[in-house]
């Protein structure tokens, strides 16, 4: 049986994750708008390069984090199915 504090904690954690997702999407949209605005002002390809370098940097960080998480899960002896589910986080 769920205690009231557990329900309050689940609602709070859901709201926290929802707010974090909104902030991440807003950051990505704002950065994209900034890079495109600077490109249109200067007509300089460096802003496109900056945008793609930023994207690639975050993909590398994401892949590194995924590898570390998978390594910890494999070393802890958890089943392969939970380790395989980590690969879905890369998208």
C-alpha positions as CSV (number, residue, x, y, z in Angstrom):
1,X,0.0,0.0,0.0
2,X,1.3,3.4,-1.0
3,X,1.9,5.9,1.7
4,X,1.0,9.5,1.2
5,X,4.6,10.6,1.2
6,X,5.4,8.1,-1.5
7,X,2.6,9.5,-3.7
8,X,3.8,13.1,-3.0
9,X,7.4,12.1,-3.9
10,X,6.3,10.5,-7.2
11,X,4.3,13.5,-8.2
12,X,7.2,15.8,-7.3
13,X,9.7,13.8,-9.2
14,X,7.4,13.7,-12.2
15,X,7.0,17.5,-12.1
16,X,10.8,17.9,-11.7
17,X,11.5,15.7,-14.8
18,X,8.8,17.5,-16.8
19,X,10.3,20.9,-16.0
20,X,13.8,19.7,-16.8
21,X,12.6,18.5,-20.2
22,X,10.9,21.8,-20.9
23,X,14.1,23.7,-20.0
24,X,16.3,21.5,-22.2
25,X,14.0,21.9,-25.2
26,X,13.8,25.7,-24.6
27,X,17.6,25.9,-24.4
28,X,18.0,23.9,-27.7
29,X,15.5,26.1,-29.4
30,X,17.0,29.4,-28.1
31,X,20.6,28.3,-29.2
32,X,19.3,27.3,-32.6
33,X,17.6,30.7,-33.0
34,X,20.7,32.5,-31.8
35,X,23.0,30.7,-34.3
36,X,20.7,31.2,-37.2
37,X,20.1,34.9,-36.4
38,X,23.9,35.5,-36.3
39,X,24.3,33.6,-39.6
40,X,21.6,35.8,-41.2
41,X,23.2,39.0,-39.9
42,X,26.7,38.2,-41.1
43,X,26.1,35.6,-43.8
44,X,29.2,33.8,-42.4
45,X,29.3,29.9,-42.5
46,X,31.1,29.9,-39.2
47,X,27.8,30.1,-37.3
48,X,26.6,26.9,-39.0
49,X,29.9,25.3,-38.1
50,X,29.5,26.5,-34.5
51,X,26.0,25.0,-34.4
52,X,27.1,21.6,-35.6
53,X,30.2,21.5,-33.4
54,X,28.0,22.2,-30.4
55,X,25.6,19.4,-31.5
56,X,28.5,17.0,-32.0
57,X,30.0,17.9,-28.6
58,X,26.8,17.0,-26.9
59,X,26.5,13.8,-28.8
60,X,30.0,12.8,-27.7
61,X,29.1,13.6,-24.1
62,X,25.8,11.6,-24.4
63,X,27.6,8.6,-25.8
64,X,30.3,8.8,-23.1
65,X,27.6,8.9,-20.4
66,X,25.8,6.0,-22.0
67,X,29.0,3.9,-22.1
68,X,29.8,4.7,-18.5
69,X,26.2,3.7,-17.4
70,X,26.4,0.5,-19.4
71,X,29.8,-0.3,-17.9
72,X,28.5,0.1,-14.4
73,X,25.4,-2.0,-15.2
74,X,27.4,-4.8,-16.7
75,X,29.9,-4.8,-13.8
76,X,27.1,-4.9,-11.2
77,X,25.8,-8.2,-12.7
78,X,22.4,-7.0,-13.9
79,X,20.7,-8.9,-16.8
80,X,21.5,-8.1,-20.4
81,X,17.9,-6.8,-21.0
82,X,18.3,-3.8,-18.7
83,X,21.7,-3.1,-20.3
84,X,20.2,-3.3,-23.8
85,X,17.6,-0.7,-22.7
86,X,20.3,1.8,-22.2
87,X,21.0,1.8,-26.0
88,X,17.6,3.3,-26.5
89,X,18.7,6.5,-24.7
90,X,21.1,7.4,-27.5
91,X,18.2,8.6,-29.7
